[in-house]
Amino acid sequence: MAAQSDAPPSLVQVLRLGLLSFRESEALQQQLVLRHHQRVREENQENQENHQRVKEQSHTLLLVQHPPTFTTGLRCLPYPPPLLEGLRQTGAEVQRCSRGGLITFHGPGQLVCYPILHLGSFKKRRQRGEAIPVLLEAFRERFNVSLSDVSLTSL
């Protein structure tokens, strides 16, 4: 008989992906979101108790490093081809993404964290419109504590 742990189940599944292209990590994020939506629909058809459990078990944090990559977001106008070619000549990929930023460089040695969360499981905060700011602050605080554990500071 296996020993039972007294530790509570993890609320967030952490996937350490190592070095992975931006497009591959983006595809994985989309797969995880689709899988979550499918599980919620299936469980919602069964009963409400399972529905809440599935939402709470659907939090995932992807930890990844990307090869040299410039990403341009939705707020960024398309770059002229000569400028894009200049960026590519540095050896980096240039990828347009669905996020709201301008241009961001990602590279080896840089830890990128992609949280995939079911915001509906944060009902009280969501009703007051606070879910995302509260989550971002909690992530920032947790990352700063983790960095200080290894004698690093954030920018």
N, C-alpha and C positions, 0 to 999 in steps of 0.2 A: 504494500500500500504506500503510495507516494505521500510525503509530508505536505500538509497544507500550509500555505504562507499566510501570515497575518497582515501582510502588506496589502493596501487597497489596490485595485486594478489601475493600471496607468490610464490617465485621461487622454494622453496624446501619444500616438505611435510615432516614434522617431525613426526615419530612414536615413542612414548615412550612405550617400551615394558615391562619394569619392569624386573623381574627375569625370565629368559628364558634359556633353555639349548642351548649349542653351536649348536647342530645339528638342533634344531627347528629354531634358528635364521638364520642358513645357508640355510635351506630349504625355509624360507620366502624370503631371498635375491634372491635365484634362481627363485622363483615365480614372484617376482617383475621385474626381468630382462626379463623373458619370456613374461610377460604381456606387458612390454614396447615394446619389439620387435614386438609383435603382433599388438599393437596399431600403431606403426610407419608404418608397412606394410599396414595396412588397410587405414590409413590416406594418405599414399603416393599414393595409388591407386586413391584416390578421388581428391586431388589437393595439390600442393606444399605449399600453405599458411597454410593449416591445418597441413601438415607434420612438418613445423617449430614450430607451436604452440604445437603440441604433444611432440616434443623433449624438448621444454622449460618447459613443465609441468611434465616431467618424472624424475625430480630430487627428490630423497628421502633420508632422513637421519634416520637411525635406531639407537635409543638410547636404550641400553640394559645392564643388569647385568647378568653374568652367575654364576651358581653354581660352586664350585671349579672344574676347568677344565684345563688340560694341552693340548695345541694344538701343533702339530708338522707340519711344513710346508714342501714345496717341496725341500728346500735346506738342509733339515735334513735327514740323513740316518735313516732307520728304527731302532728303539731301540731294543736291545736284550730283549727277554721275561722276564728275571729276573728283569731288570731295569723297564720295563713297570709295572710289578706286584708290585714293590716297590713304584712306583708313585701312583698306584691304592690303595695301602694300606694306603695312606694318606687320603683316602676318596674322592679323586678327580677322575673325568673321564679323560681318555686320548683319544684324537681324532686326527686323521690324517686329515689335511685340504689341500685345493688346493692353499693356499696362499704361498708366496715365502719365508717365514721366517724359523727360526730354531725352537726353543721351546719357548712357551709363556704360562705363567700362567694367568688365568682369575678367578676372584672370586667375591663374593658379596661385594658391596661397591665400586667396580671398574666400572666406567662408560666406556662402550665400544661403539664407534660410528662407524657405517658402512655406509659410503656414497655410494649411488647408483646414478650415474650421467650419463647423456648422453653427452659424451665428444665431440660428433659431433656438439653440440650447441655452442661450444667454438671455432668456425672455425678459426678465425684469429690466435689465440694462437696455435691451433693444427697444422696449416700449418707451423709454425716455430718450431714445436716440443716442445712447452712450456706448453701445457695445464695441464699436471699432476703436474709439479713443481709449477706452478702458483696456481693451486687449493689447493695443500697441504699447501703452504704458507698462502693462504687466510684462510683456516681452522685453521691453527695454530694460526694466529693472532686473529681470532674471538674467539677461545676457550680461549686464554689468556685473552682477554678483558672480556669474560664471567666469567672466574675464578676470575679476579680481582674485578668484581662487587660483589662477595660474599667473598671477602678477602682471596682468595686462590691464590697460585702460581703453575705453572706447573714445572715439573722436566725436 
